[in-house]
Amino acid sequence: MIGRIVFRVDANQEIGFGHLVRCISISETLTDVTKVVYSTEDLHDFIEGQNDAHLTFNHLTDSHRFIDAIKSDDIVILDGYQFDTSYHNMVRSTGAKLMVIDDLANQPIHSDVIVNPNPLIESSNYQTSVSTQFCIGLNYALLRSPFIELAQEKEKTKTKNSLLICFGGSDPLNKTEIVVNAALNSSIEFSEINIVLGPGYKNQLQINELAEGTNRAQVHIAIDASEMAALMARNEYAIIPCSSIFLEALTADMKILSGYYVDNQKYVYDYYLKNNWFADAKSFTETDIKTALPELTKRSISTNVIDGKSMGRIKKVIQLLARENASTMRRAVLEDIRTTFEWANLPETRLYSLNKDDIPWINHEKWFIKKIASENCWYGILEHDSKLRGSIRFDIEDGIALISYLVDPQAYRMGFGTLLLKMGIDGLLREKESIREIHGVVMEENFASMKTFEKFGFELSSSNGMPLYIKKLT
């Protein structure tokens, strides 16, 4: 059962509205949950217009007052460049679970989960807690529900030579006006030009004057996600920056002209350009746009880049954080011997074990008693809602802890394998400070375990011809 989802995010004409829109995309996936936005900016009117998100808004007079509002069973989501490591620590000191949405990987982050849709970033780029879970790459694209639906549609009906122009919620550098002028004066005869202006855009009067001078241009002001998705679905071309809106355009199978002009767009710009997903307008100067426009019309569509399942993945991560709030990790005791024996002899367990034979009770009894008494073994049991869900064991030698874990099959399908690894690592390191590395050996056909190790930034190596996952501690 998820308690409150608490978003801490700011948005205004200077910093834009992208961070807020990403939080709204997460909110839309969570039903029957209390969801609250805290901000030092007055976002009431903007949030009121997001009917599908069902958000409550609280206006902060000071950013640090937010800490006093957090409850220990909350799941807190931070999105913004102003939240530093000390702020992360203050949030976590309340006992709440923390998810940080990050674009840059340029500072230590202390959180339970890091979300970064940038496909160029790797978990090794981050300085963070050993048990932090990573949600990195386009499989975690933060998209509002109309764009998720658009990604799942196989065919889109396009209006020939139609163009969409949008530079986000505020466009403080007024790239919109430069692009509109270039499009109107281009040798390309666009059949229609749809100009989308955000709620923070300050130069609406100039854009209206440009549009009134032609019968091809139409201005759309502060439209909602459904209207934007519908526009993208029927427009053939898009001129947009390498920001969140780029991912939305990819769901609509558009031919894209793009570029970057702020530092946080540089990483995705490099990756998207390398993959040939857009015609390059560089920094959107008038000259750059005129040079790139002819290439736009010759482009092919980049399809199947977004699979339409990213928000489902994010939802599962949040549900797992809620389960962690209702779970405990404790040391194994003698009373656990029968349950661990049954788990060890499950067909699913034997399938992925080096020795496929069933384990006799007498062997398990001697082995179990020896393990729970050993100083070189940390043996944990995961409990959730008063039920035993799995066990995790770390055999320790020369500062290296070798993992072995067992999960009830039904619990594994609910994500308890991931939770077992996270809480097991935390339990180990609370008691064994001398650990230098954590290792996990996996059968080649055990894809689920491979994915679990990858979620926590384990690096792939090999041992005796088998996949070996290594997490080095610093």
C-alpha positions as CSV (number, residue, x, y, z in Angstrom):
1,M,0.0,0.0,0.0
2,I,1.5,3.3,-1.1
3,G,1.2,6.2,1.4
4,R,1.7,9.7,0.1
5,I,3.7,10.6,-3.0
6,V,5.3,14.0,-2.3
7,F,6.8,16.0,-5.1
8,R,9.3,18.8,-4.5
9,V,9.7,20.8,-7.7
10,D,9.9,24.4,-8.9
11,A,8.9,26.0,-12.2
12,N,8.8,29.5,-13.5
13,Q,9.6,31.6,-16.6
14,E,13.3,31.4,-16.0
15,I,13.9,27.8,-15.2
16,G,11.0,26.5,-17.4
17,F,8.3,23.9,-16.6
18,G,10.0,20.7,-17.7
19,H,10.8,19.5,-14.2
20,L,7.1,20.0,-13.2
21,V,5.8,18.2,-16.3
22,R,8.0,15.2,-15.5
23,C,6.6,15.0,-12.0
24,I,3.0,15.2,-13.4
25,S,3.8,12.3,-15.8
26,I,4.7,10.2,-12.7
27,S,1.6,11.3,-10.9
28,E,-0.7,10.2,-13.7
29,T,0.5,6.6,-13.4
30,L,-0.5,6.4,-9.7
31,T,-4.2,6.1,-8.9
32,D,-5.9,5.9,-5.5
33,V,-2.8,7.6,-3.9
34,T,-2.5,10.9,-2.2
35,K,-0.2,13.1,-4.3
36,V,1.1,16.5,-3.1
37,V,3.3,19.0,-4.9
38,Y,5.4,21.4,-2.8
39,S,7.0,24.4,-4.5
40,T,8.5,27.8,-3.6
41,E,6.7,29.0,-6.8
42,D,2.9,29.6,-7.1
43,L,2.0,26.7,-9.3
44,H,-1.7,26.5,-8.3
45,D,-3.2,27.5,-11.6
46,F,-0.9,25.3,-13.7
47,I,-1.6,22.2,-11.5
48,E,-5.3,22.9,-11.5
49,G,-5.2,22.5,-15.3
50,Q,-3.8,19.0,-15.0
51,N,-7.1,17.2,-14.3
52,D,-5.7,13.7,-14.8
53,A,-2.9,14.1,-12.3
54,H,-5.2,14.7,-9.2
55,L,-2.5,16.7,-7.4
56,T,-2.8,18.8,-4.3
57,F,-0.6,21.9,-4.2
58,N,1.2,23.4,-1.2
59,H,3.1,26.7,-1.6
60,L,6.4,26.9,0.4
61,T,7.7,30.2,1.8
62,D,11.1,28.6,2.2
63,S,12.5,25.5,0.6
64,H,13.7,24.0,3.9
65,R,10.2,24.2,5.4
66,F,9.5,21.2,3.1
67,I,11.5,18.9,5.4
68,D,9.1,19.6,8.3
69,A,6.2,18.6,6.1
70,I,7.6,15.1,5.3
71,K,6.2,12.0,7.0
72,S,8.3,8.9,7.6
73,D,6.1,6.7,5.3
74,D,6.2,9.2,2.4
75,I,7.8,8.6,-0.9
76,V,9.5,11.8,-1.9
77,I,10.4,12.7,-5.5
78,L,12.8,15.6,-6.1
79,D,13.3,17.2,-9.5
80,G,15.5,20.2,-9.9
81,Y,19.1,21.3,-10.1
82,Q,18.9,23.3,-6.8
83,F,18.6,20.2,-4.6
84,D,22.1,19.2,-3.4
85,T,23.5,16.3,-1.4
86,S,22.8,18.0,1.9
87,Y,19.1,18.4,0.9
88,H,19.0,14.7,0.0
89,N,20.3,13.9,3.4
90,M,17.8,16.1,5.1
91,V,14.9,14.3,3.3
92,R,16.3,10.9,4.1
93,S,16.7,11.8,7.8
94,T,12.9,11.9,8.1
95,G,12.7,8.2,7.3
96,A,11.0,8.8,4.0
97,K,12.0,7.0,0.8
98,L,13.6,9.3,-1.8
99,M,13.6,9.2,-5.6
100,V,15.8,11.8,-7.4
101,I,15.2,12.7,-11.0
102,D,18.6,13.9,-12.3
103,D,19.9,15.0,-15.7
104,L,23.6,15.7,-15.0
105,A,25.3,13.2,-12.7
106,N,27.5,16.1,-11.5
107,Q,27.2,15.8,-7.7
108,P,26.9,13.0,-5.1
109,I,23.3,11.9,-4.8
110,H,22.0,10.1,-1.6
111,S,18.7,8.5,-2.6
112,D,16.9,5.2,-2.8
113,V,16.4,5.6,-6.6
114,I,17.9,7.8,-9.3
115,V,15.9,8.3,-12.5
116,N,17.7,9.7,-15.6
117,P,16.2,9.0,-19.0
118,N,19.5,10.1,-20.7
119,P,20.8,7.0,-22.6
120,L,24.4,8.3,-22.5
121,I,24.6,8.2,-18.7
122,E,25.7,5.1,-16.8
123,S,25.4,4.1,-13.2
124,S,29.2,4.4,-12.9
125,N,28.9,8.2,-13.6
126,Y,27.2,8.6,-10.2
127,Q,28.6,8.9,-6.6
128,T,25.8,7.5,-4.5
129,S,24.8,4.9,-1.9
130,V,25.8,1.3,-2.6
131,S,22.2,0.2,-2.5
132,T,20.8,3.0,-4.8
133,Q,18.7,1.6,-7.6
134,F,19.2,3.1,-11.1
135,C,16.5,3.8,-13.6
136,I,18.6,5.0,-16.5
137,G,18.0,5.4,-20.3
138,L,15.0,5.6,-22.6
139,N,13.3,2.6,-20.9
140,Y,12.5,5.2,-18.2
141,A,11.4,8.1,-20.4
142,L,9.2,10.3,-18.3
143,L,6.1,10.8,-20.5
144,R,2.6,11.9,-19.8
145,S,-0.2,9.4,-20.5
146,P,-1.3,10.7,-23.9
147,F,2.3,10.2,-25.2
148,I,2.5,6.7,-23.8
149,E,-0.7,5.9,-25.7
150,L,0.8,7.6,-28.8
151,A,3.9,5.4,-28.6
152,Q,1.7,2.3,-28.5
153,E,-0.2,3.3,-31.7
154,K,1.2,1.5,-34.7
155,E,0.2,4.1,-37.4
156,K,-0.2,7.8,-37.3
157,T,-2.1,9.8,-40.1
158,K,0.0,12.8,-41.0
159,T,-0.9,16.1,-42.7
160,K,1.6,16.4,-45.5
161,N,4.2,19.1,-45.0
162,S,2.8,20.2,-41.7
163,L,5.1,21.7,-39.1
164,L,5.0,22.0,-35.3
165,I,7.2,24.5,-33.4
166,C,7.5,24.3,-29.6
167,F,10.2,25.4,-27.1
168,G,8.7,24.4,-23.8
169,G,6.8,26.2,-21.1
170,S,8.7,29.5,-21.0
171,D,11.5,29.8,-23.7
172,P,13.4,32.5,-21.9
173,L,15.8,33.0,-24.8
174,N,12.9,33.4,-27.2
175,K,14.1,30.8,-29.7
176,T,10.5,30.5,-30.8
177,E,10.4,33.8,-32.6
178,I,13.7,33.0,-34.5
179,V,12.4,29.6,-35.6
180,V,9.0,31.0,-36.7
181,N,10.6,33.7,-38.8
182,A,12.9,31.1,-40.4
183,A,10.0,28.8,-41.2
184,L,7.8,31.5,-42.7
185,N,10.6,32.8,-44.9
186,S,11.9,29.3,-45.9
187,S,11.8,28.1,-49.5
188,I,9.9,25.1,-48.1
189,E,6.2,25.6,-48.4
190,F,4.9,24.2,-45.2
191,S,1.1,23.5,-45.6
192,E,0.5,24.5,-42.0
193,I,2.6,25.8,-39.1
194,N,1.5,25.1,-35.6
195,I,3.2,27.2,-32.9
196,V,2.8,26.0,-29.4
197,L,3.5,28.5,-26.6
198,G,3.8,27.6,-22.9
199,P,2.3,29.3,-19.9
200,G,5.5,31.2,-19.1
201,Y,6.2,32.6,-22.6
202,K,6.6,36.4,-22.6
203,N,6.6,37.3,-26.3
204,Q,3.1,36.1,-27.3
205,L,2.2,39.4,-29.0
206,Q,5.1,39.2,-31.5
207,I,4.2,35.6,-32.3
208,N,0.6,36.5,-32.9
209,E,1.6,39.3,-35.2
210,L,3.8,36.9,-37.3
211,A,0.9,34.4,-37.4
212,E,-1.6,37.0,-38.5
213,G,0.6,37.8,-41.5
214,T,0.0,34.4,-43.1
215,N,-2.9,31.9,-43.4
216,R,-0.6,29.0,-42.7
217,A,0.3,29.6,-39.1
218,Q,-1.8,29.0,-36.0
219,V,-0.8,29.8,-32.4
220,H,-1.7,27.4,-29.5
221,I,-1.3,28.7,-26.0
222,A,-0.8,26.5,-22.9
223,I,-2.5,23.5,-24.3
224,D,-2.8,20.3,-22.3
225,A,-1.0,17.0,-22.9
226,S,-3.9,15.5,-24.9
227,E,-4.0,18.4,-27.3
228,M,-0.2,18.4,-27.7
229,A,-0.2,14.7,-28.5
230,A,-3.0,15.1,-31.0
231,L,-1.0,17.9,-32.7
232,M,2.2,15.8,-32.8
233,A,0.3,12.8,-34.2
234,R,-0.9,14.7,-37.2
235,N,2.1,17.0,-37.9
236,E,4.8,15.6,-40.1
237,Y,7.7,17.8,-39.0
238,A,8.8,19.3,-35.6
239,I,11.3,22.0,-34.7
240,I,12.0,21.5,-31.0
241,P,15.0,21.5,-28.5
242,C,16.8,18.4,-27.1
243,S,14.7,18.5,-24.0
244,S,11.7,16.4,-22.7
245,I,9.6,17.4,-25.6
246,F,12.0,15.6,-27.9
247,L,11.0,12.3,-26.4
248,E,7.3,13.2,-26.8
249,A,8.0,13.9,-30.5
250,L,9.6,10.5,-30.9
251,T,6.4,8.8,-29.7
252,A,4.6,10.5,-32.6
253,D,6.9,9.4,-35.4
254,M,7.8,12.9,-36.4
255,K,10.7,14.1,-38.6
256,I,12.6,16.4,-36.2
257,L,14.9,19.4,-36.5
258,S,16.6,20.0,-33.2
259,G,19.7,21.4,-31.3
260,Y,20.7,22.7,-27.9
261,Y,21.4,26.0,-26.2
262,V,21.5,25.2,-22.5
263,D,24.1,23.0,-20.8
264,N,21.7,20.3,-19.5
265,Q,20.7,19.5,-23.1
266,K,24.2,18.8,-24.3
267,Y,24.4,15.1,-23.3
268,V,21.1,14.1,-24.9
269,Y,22.0,16.3,-28.0
270,D,25.2,14.3,-28.5
271,Y,23.4,10.9,-28.2
272,Y,20.4,11.8,-30.4
273,L,22.7,13.3,-33.0
274,K,24.9,10.2,-32.9
275,N,21.8,8.1,-33.6
276,N,20.7,10.3,-36.4
277,W,17.4,11.1,-34.9
278,F,17.2,14.7,-36.1
279,A,18.4,17.3,-38.5
280,D,21.0,19.5,-36.7
281,A,20.1,23.1,-36.0
282,K,23.0,23.4,-33.6
283,S,22.2,26.4,-31.3
284,F,19.1,27.6,-33.2
285,T,20.6,30.7,-34.7
286,E,18.8,32.0,-37.8
287,T,21.7,30.8,-40.0
288,D,21.7,27.3,-38.4
289,I,18.0,26.9,-38.9
290,K,18.1,27.9,-42.6
291,T,20.9,25.5,-43.2
292,A,19.2,22.6,-41.5
293,L,15.6,23.1,-42.9
294,P,16.3,21.4,-46.3
295,E,17.7,18.4,-44.5
296,L,14.5,18.1,-42.4
297,T,12.3,17.4,-45.4
298,K,14.6,14.6,-46.5
299,R,14.7,12.7,-43.2
300,S,13.3,9.3,-42.5
301,I,11.3,8.7,-39.3
302,S,13.0,7.2,-36.2
303,T,10.6,4.5,-35.1
304,N,10.3,2.2,-32.1
305,V,12.7,4.4,-30.0
306,I,10.1,4.7,-27.2
307,D,8.3,1.5,-26.4
308,G,5.4,3.0,-24.4
309,K,6.2,1.0,-21.2
310,S,8.4,3.4,-19.4
311,M,5.9,4.8,-16.9
312,G,4.8,1.3,-16.0
313,R,8.4,0.6,-15.1
314,I,8.5,3.7,-12.9
315,K,5.3,2.8,-11.2
316,K,6.8,-0.6,-10.3
317,V,9.8,1.1,-8.7
318,I,7.5,3.3,-6.6
319,Q,5.4,0.3,-5.6
320,L,8.6,-1.4,-4.5
321,L,9.6,1.6,-2.4
322,A,6.2,1.4,-0.7
323,R,6.8,-2.4,0.0
324,E,10.1,-1.5,1.5
325,N,8.3,0.7,4.0
326,A,6.4,-2.3,5.1
327,S,9.4,-4.7,5.1
328,T,12.2,-5.6,7.5
329,M,15.5,-7.3,7.0
330,R,16.8,-9.3,10.0
331,R,19.5,-11.9,10.6
332,A,18.6,-15.5,10.0
333,V,17.9,-17.6,13.1
334,L,17.5,-21.4,13.7
335,E,13.7,-21.1,13.4
336,D,14.2,-20.2,9.7
337,I,15.8,-23.5,8.9
338,R,12.6,-25.2,7.6
339,T,11.5,-22.3,5.3
340,T,15.0,-21.9,3.8
341,F,15.1,-25.7,3.2
342,E,11.8,-25.5,1.3
343,W,13.0,-22.5,-0.8
344,A,16.3,-24.2,-1.6
345,N,14.5,-27.2,-3.1
346,L,12.0,-25.3,-5.2
347,P,12.2,-26.3,-8.9
348,E,12.9,-22.7,-9.8
349,T,15.8,-22.6,-7.4
350,R,17.4,-25.9,-8.5
351,L,17.0,-24.7,-12.2
352,Y,19.5,-21.9,-11.6
353,S,21.9,-23.7,-9.3
354,L,25.2,-25.4,-10.2
355,N,24.0,-28.6,-8.5
356,K,20.6,-29.4,-9.9
357,D,19.9,-32.2,-7.4
358,D,17.5,-31.8,-4.5
359,I,19.2,-31.0,-1.2
360,P,18.7,-33.7,1.6
361,W,17.4,-32.3,4.9
362,I,20.4,-33.6,6.9
363,N,22.8,-31.7,4.6
364,H,20.8,-28.5,4.8
365,E,20.5,-28.7,8.6
366,K,24.3,-29.0,9.1
367,W,25.0,-26.3,6.6
368,F,22.4,-23.8,7.9
369,I,23.6,-24.1,11.5
370,K,27.2,-23.6,10.5
371,K,26.3,-20.5,8.4
372,I,24.3,-18.6,10.9
373,A,27.0,-19.1,13.5
374,S,29.9,-18.1,11.2
375,E,31.6,-14.7,11.6
376,N,32.4,-14.9,7.8
377,C,28.7,-15.1,6.8
378,W,26.0,-12.5,7.0
379,Y,22.6,-14.3,6.5
380,G,19.5,-12.1,6.2
381,I,15.8,-12.9,6.1
382,L,13.3,-10.5,4.4
383,E,9.9,-10.2,6.0
384,H,6.9,-8.3,4.5
385,D,3.5,-8.1,6.2
386,S,4.7,-10.7,8.7
387,K,5.5,-13.2,6.0
388,L,8.9,-14.5,5.1
389,R,9.7,-13.5,1.5
390,G,13.3,-14.5,0.9
391,S,16.8,-14.9,2.2
392,I,20.1,-13.4,1.2
393,R,23.5,-14.7,2.2
394,F,26.9,-13.0,2.0
395,D,29.9,-15.3,2.4
396,I,32.9,-13.0,3.3
397,E,36.6,-13.6,2.5
398,D,39.4,-10.9,2.3
399,G,36.8,-8.1,2.2
400,I,34.8,-9.6,-0.6
401,A,31.2,-10.6,0.0
402,L,29.8,-13.3,-2.3
403,I,26.0,-13.1,-2.7
404,S,23.5,-16.0,-2.7
405,Y,19.8,-15.4,-2.4
406,L,16.5,-17.3,-2.4
407,V,13.0,-15.8,-3.0
408,D,9.6,-17.3,-2.9
409,P,8.6,-17.5,-6.6
410,Q,5.4,-15.5,-6.0
411,A,7.3,-12.9,-4.1
412,Y,9.9,-12.7,-6.9
413,R,7.2,-11.8,-9.4
414,M,6.2,-8.9,-7.1
415,G,9.8,-7.5,-7.2
416,F,11.0,-8.9,-3.9
417,G,14.2,-10.0,-5.6
418,T,15.2,-6.4,-6.1
419,L,14.1,-5.5,-2.5
420,L,16.0,-8.4,-1.1
421,L,19.3,-7.3,-2.7
422,K,18.8,-3.7,-1.6
423,M,17.9,-4.4,2.0
424,G,20.4,-7.2,2.2
425,I,23.3,-4.9,1.1
426,D,22.2,-2.3,3.6
427,G,22.0,-4.8,6.4
428,L,25.5,-6.3,5.5
429,L,27.2,-2.9,5.5
430,R,25.7,-1.8,8.8
431,E,27.5,-4.7,10.5
432,K,30.5,-5.3,8.2
433,E,32.3,-2.1,7.5
434,S,35.4,-3.8,6.1
435,I,33.7,-5.0,2.9
436,R,35.5,-3.8,-0.2
437,E,33.6,-5.5,-3.0
438,I,30.3,-7.4,-3.4
439,H,30.1,-10.2,-5.9
440,G,27.3,-12.2,-7.5
441,V,27.8,-15.2,-9.8
442,V,24.8,-15.8,-12.1
443,M,23.9,-18.7,-14.5
444,E,23.9,-17.4,-18.1
445,E,20.2,-18.2,-18.5
446,N,19.1,-16.4,-15.3
447,F,18.2,-13.1,-17.0
448,A,16.1,-11.9,-14.1
449,S,19.0,-12.0,-11.7
450,M,21.2,-10.3,-14.2
451,K,18.8,-7.4,-14.5
452,T,18.5,-7.2,-10.7
453,F,22.3,-6.8,-10.4
454,E,22.3,-4.2,-13.2
455,K,19.7,-2.1,-11.4
456,F,22.2,-1.5,-8.6
457,G,25.2,-0.6,-10.8
458,F,27.0,-3.9,-10.6
459,E,29.6,-4.3,-13.3
460,L,29.7,-7.4,-15.4
461,S,32.8,-9.6,-15.4
462,S,33.2,-13.4,-15.5
463,S,34.3,-16.2,-13.3
464,N,35.1,-19.7,-14.6
465,G,33.1,-18.9,-17.8
466,M,30.0,-17.7,-15.8
467,P,28.7,-14.1,-15.5
468,L,30.1,-12.4,-12.4
469,Y,28.6,-9.1,-11.2
470,I,30.9,-6.9,-9.1
471,K,30.1,-3.8,-7.0
472,K,33.1,-2.0,-5.7
473,L,32.7,0.1,-2.5
474,T,34.3,3.4,-2.1
